[in-house]
Amino acid sequence: MKKHVWSALCVAAFLLLPQLAQAQGFLIPTDRRVAPLALKYHRVSVKIKDRAARTTVKQVFVNNTNRLLEAHFVFPLPPSATVSNFVMYINGKKTKGAVLVREKAAR
């Protein structure tokens, strides 16, 4: 029985690999003359329970300019994925994001 469970977990992990490869967000400055912010740190962790996977992504971006920037955070998701929580730390200060349905978020 344990062998079947282990095999199923291996198959599930293999099937998740393409989705995990996309698990990277981007900070795109609103000033189009500025390049996207550099990614300093990226960590993805996945916990599988029953038939669901909970993925946590932690990223640190660096502003290499000498000014404050406003940017949009873009994070492509597979069609079947959902966001349950979003938190951003700006200069060490925690800012909680609002999770909206796709139609509201697109406005």
C-alpha positions as CSV (number, residue, x, y, z in Angstrom):
1,M,0.0,0.0,0.0
2,K,2.8,2.4,0.9
3,K,4.4,1.8,-2.5
4,H,1.2,2.8,-4.3
5,V,1.0,6.0,-2.2
6,W,4.6,6.9,-2.9
7,S,4.1,6.2,-6.6
8,A,1.0,8.4,-6.6
9,L,2.9,11.3,-4.9
10,C,5.8,11.0,-7.4
11,V,3.3,11.1,-10.3
12,A,1.6,14.2,-8.7
13,A,4.9,15.9,-8.3
14,F,5.8,15.2,-11.9
15,L,2.5,16.6,-13.1
16,L,3.0,19.7,-11.0
17,L,6.5,20.5,-12.4
18,P,5.2,22.5,-15.4
19,Q,3.0,24.6,-13.1
20,L,5.8,25.1,-10.6
21,A,8.0,26.3,-13.4
22,Q,5.5,29.2,-13.9
23,A,5.5,30.0,-10.2
24,Q,7.3,33.3,-10.6
25,G,5.8,36.8,-10.2
26,F,7.1,40.0,-11.8
27,L,7.1,43.6,-10.6
28,I,6.5,45.8,-13.6
29,P,7.0,49.5,-12.9
30,T,4.2,51.8,-14.1
31,D,6.9,54.0,-15.7
32,R,7.5,52.0,-18.8
33,R,11.0,53.4,-19.2
34,V,12.1,51.4,-16.1
35,A,12.9,47.7,-16.5
36,P,11.1,45.1,-14.3
37,L,12.6,44.9,-10.9
38,A,15.3,42.3,-10.3
39,L,14.4,39.2,-8.4
40,K,16.8,38.7,-5.5
41,Y,15.2,35.6,-3.8
42,H,12.7,33.0,-5.0
43,R,11.4,30.1,-2.9
44,V,8.5,27.8,-3.7
45,S,7.2,25.2,-1.3
46,V,4.4,22.7,-2.0
47,K,2.3,20.7,0.4
48,I,0.1,17.9,-1.0
49,K,-2.9,16.7,0.9
50,D,-5.4,14.3,-0.6
51,R,-5.9,15.6,-4.1
52,A,-5.0,19.2,-3.5
53,A,-1.7,21.0,-3.6
54,R,-1.0,24.2,-1.5
55,T,1.8,26.2,-3.0
56,T,3.5,29.0,-1.2
57,V,5.7,31.4,-3.2
58,K,8.1,33.8,-1.5
59,Q,10.0,36.4,-3.6
60,V,12.2,39.3,-2.8
61,F,12.7,42.0,-5.5
62,V,15.3,44.8,-5.5
63,N,14.8,48.3,-6.7
64,N,18.2,49.2,-8.2
65,T,17.1,52.7,-9.1
66,N,17.7,55.8,-7.0
67,R,14.0,56.6,-6.7
68,L,10.7,55.3,-5.4
69,L,8.8,53.2,-7.9
70,E,5.2,52.2,-8.3
71,A,4.8,48.8,-9.9
72,H,2.2,46.1,-10.8
73,F,2.8,42.6,-9.4
74,V,2.0,40.1,-12.2
75,F,1.8,36.4,-11.2
76,P,0.5,34.1,-14.0
77,L,-1.6,31.2,-12.6
78,P,-2.8,28.0,-14.3
79,P,-6.6,28.1,-15.0
80,S,-7.4,25.7,-12.1
81,A,-5.4,27.6,-9.5
82,T,-6.8,30.0,-6.9
83,V,-5.2,32.6,-4.6
84,S,-6.1,32.3,-1.0
85,N,-3.8,35.0,0.5
86,F,-1.5,37.7,-0.6
87,V,0.9,39.7,1.6
88,M,3.6,42.1,0.6
89,Y,6.4,43.5,2.8
90,I,7.5,47.0,1.8
91,N,10.6,48.2,3.7
92,G,9.8,45.6,6.4
93,K,6.1,46.8,6.7
94,K,3.5,44.2,6.2
95,T,0.8,45.1,3.7
96,K,-2.1,42.6,3.1
97,G,-3.5,42.4,-0.4
98,A,-7.2,41.9,-1.3
99,V,-8.0,38.7,-3.2
100,L,-10.6,39.5,-5.8
101,V,-12.4,37.5,-8.4
102,R,-10.9,37.6,-11.8
103,E,-13.4,40.0,-13.3
104,K,-13.1,42.6,-10.5
105,A,-9.3,42.3,-10.4
106,A,-9.1,43.0,-14.2
107,R,-10.7,46.5,-13.8
